[in-house]
Amino acid sequence: MSLLEDARNGVVTDEMRQVAVDEGVDAEFVRRGVAAGRIVIPVSPYRSVRVVGIGKGLRTKVNASIGTSSDLVDVEMEVEKAKVAQEAGADTLMELSTGGDFYEIRKRVVGVTDLSVGSVPLYQAFIEAIRRYGAAVHMRVDDLFRITEEQAKLGTNFMAIHTGINRITVERLMKQGRFGGLCSRGGAFMTAWMIHNEMENPLYSEFDYLLEILKEHEVTLSMGNGMRAGAVHDATDRAQIQELIINSELSDRAYDYGVQVIVEGPGHVPLDEIKANVILEKRLSGERPFYMLGPLVTDIAPGYDHIVAAIGASISSACGADFICYVTPSEHLALPNPEEVREGVIAARIAAHVGDMVKNGRREDDLLMGRARRDLDWKKQYELAIEPEYAEELRCERTPSNSETCTMCGEYCSLKIVKENFNFKR
Ligand code: SF4
């Protein structure tokens, strides 16, 4: 019996209870959300994790993606990045290695975290095809499903799977063209494979078999956005919407079969189109959890894309996105290092919080911080800060002449003047 089936049968599981405690909501609320497909709780029979609920009525969750590339295979660095991501407050981790020994890297990463871990089996399938048969277009369908099952048995909680790319999607893409191509590696690989082999995407044509594997190993299906545009000028185009329609239809089949499902969204979207993207996904999929990759709201700020994505993520979260993927400062430029992973997670957490202030009305911490600032209560301010040590470090490294204030205004601290002359207590 899967978690989704338990929820449908009225059973409140330990995982649902834990999510309810973490979120400050009723366990029955979580059960009903899971039963309706509005909330997912990625679990695995192979690994116990810090459970996390993703979906309507819950806090927006942040994913950090790590993993080697073909150019940089440093397993110790990836292990360090996994630890840093968890310490910085990521809710989930995606292990997306495309270089080195996949099995070894995943085992090491999964071994140092108790976060829910996601993967993209398609990456491994295509790269193994390159190594064994000389080209990604020679990938064998059996290998793809074998790798999916192997990754599930390693304790993978959710998988991004590019189900929505079919011949119609590709036709739409080819007809219209793109300014910025495709920025989904899985999407690019699969589209090339389909064109070369003149075959349907097996993840679409053999979707029922895929569901069998996912259900047997209790993996949450994250329906990949393979048509993800790599430029804001291509946002919300026909190919992207075609894929969303197909994924939405398939998400009904996954749900009916008892597999928890998330729908993934785009990564480059101008500010004024974000709301439409969220509404479309929620409307077409029947309110399945929406996983947005930021989005990045401009393409002109390489080196600062964690900020660009945080702007987009705060809007997408406020509009109803449930799950956002972080972006690091090295996006589009290099494989991130641990410090950049930390910066990416913090930026995404700020965005998620900003979104939750609107979406869920979660403003208690802001109220407390406002009071702590008014009262010059530095200890409380550090406690409430998104990164307490950093906040304390910044103030203390530039020692103020008056222990009540900081060096920004020094003796002309407006809050001190207020504190000494007015009574603003609320
Ligand atoms: S010195 Fe200025 S910045 Fe610092 S606490 Fe006072 S008012 Fe705020």
Boltz pocket constraint, residues with backbone or C-beta under 6 A from the ligand:
constraints:
  - pocket:
      binder: B
      contacts: [[A, 373], [A, 404], [A, 405], [A, 406], [A, 407], [A, 408], [A, 409], [A, 410], [A, 412], [A, 413], [A, 414], [A, 415], [A, 416]]
      max_distance: 6.0
